[in-house]
């Protein structure tokens, strides 16, 4: 039997596949995309039907030579990149470079890397999916048109290096809009009245005032609350009605990508990016003992809640054995997908529930085990019986006033014996204390009445989890793109993550307002959601990709032409603010310099007043006072005197303290503009409790060092990632990129050769 070639996306999969496919198959990996649009130009022939001009991805020449060598004279090529749109594009481009007379190409979709799934997929290969490829290509073209044609306008009007994205800019808009609602929010006072009551038997309990004469009570201030207390001073508290019922709580569906990200963010404190990285490791396969690599979860990019019957049968068998008959429903539970959900993949689940986390924990890193446990428990729980609560609600009369008390007790834990949602508001309400035995007509003893002042609260800022939820609910982006979106908007400096919540930077506000004014359709939530629907329809064969692109570009081109002429130039004229120059009295303007936004006098060059500024909680601009010279530990290399830090028009800088005798200065631009960011990696030096953070050298080069510097001098040029090496157990890996291997994670242990490719997600915006 002649051999065949199997081409996968990640080299990590090869060891898992070799175990099950044997010697009849050669293996090769593309290590992500091998072709893409060029980096330094638009790369799209708009007049020629939006034809993309693909080039070889930089550094992938050797990979392509390796693919051709592996294919040699083989007739059958099995293309097995990931089973999504990006994977389809990789398969399509691989087929193009390996095309040869008489050669046959087969598309293989591995939804899980287990023996049965691998052999079943190889036994029934498919044709390359033209519609799925065209959908990916259309998305890539749309993102390129927006990014590469809006960004130069921002360079001209605001600052070089800025960027816009079809989806990322909508995410920034959401964050900016939420911040403005917070800034304009006016807190309103209100009061509550709580009665501390006791029946014929303990325990005492609380009841809240809800109505007067059957109308909802609103208590606006203390005066009104005191009037109510006066009315109730001699009131008789009597039980009017007792309602007892059993409340049933059903388990949540198994994870989709977005729900996994949200729960991992809340419960494990993982970022969306880290969640997807660890999930990729679990999917691609880990060694459960010598020479036994196996994929532990199904494909992790999905928005479907569908479950294979085989997996349901396994779960029911385990529930019967581990929990008993009371926990097993009479029939399997199936979950209906939401409207417009792509159902190509199952929900995220363990490839076998019989690989319980406790049985394989010694083979997994701490992060891998935590995420696997979350996925395993959620899936098993979804096939268990509901939790049951005995809930009691009591209505109490006190003259014309009506109070209400409620409490519940868990009668049967059901699925909650294994899994509960981290943000389950019902769980919180169900944790109420049980009420005493109460009966209708019972007279209650009132120990005291408690008035309490409250204020309405502003909307909460987005966390990573709530932003992912907002994007999903509005149909913005797709599950596979959320992690990239959240990373990109921070890297571009448009938002900061402060104590776990997103806050727009001043630059983010400026760019957002300019884009919304100039591109109201493109950067619109509804428009972006409709575009996602159009891309889905291209994949389903219901829409023509060229028609979608033409419809989009028709209006987008007009917006581009208008923005180039009419978008306000923050560089030249600046943005108007309601402040006047304290020197000459002329209006101040917001401008953007090398160190970011600042205030400048509109009378320049006759008046050169500038000042940094901040915004208060209400969004109002407040000028910062100039800082005095600050001493430093730096020494002037010209005269040997100490250097001091000063603040100039372009930000902080170092100057010789011997001025004017010595006029030596040194730029602090790299330091001022680069924010120290944590990596989540603890310092590996023995006895050091520091953490590794990003820093800048004196010449502005990025490196990573310990927070306890100068007491600890540990430093790296490569970015450390909080992922335990699965081969030698080293506490972290580092990000590298070489021409030979492309972007990848590597173990720093010289005696360990572990490498792990980084999936290329740069084509989502």
PyMOL commands that set and color helices and strands:
alter all, ss='L'
color gray80, all
select helices_A, chain A and resi 12-24+46-48+61-71+85-98+115-123+130-157+168-184+222-231+257-268+272-284+309-322+325-327+357-363+366-381+414-417+425-430+464-473+479-491+506-518+525-539+545-566+669-673
alter helices_A, ss='H'
color red, helices_A
select strands_A, chain A and resi 4-8+25-29+35-37+44-45+51-52+54-56+76-80+104-107+189-198+205-212+215-216+237-249+286-287+293-294+387-398+401-412+443-455+495-498+501-504+575-580+587-593+596-601+610-611+613-615+621-623+630-635+642-648+651-656+665-667+678-682+691-696+702-706+715-716+720-721+733-738+742-746+755-757
alter strands_A, ss='S'
color yellow, strands_A
deselect
rebuild
show_as cartoon
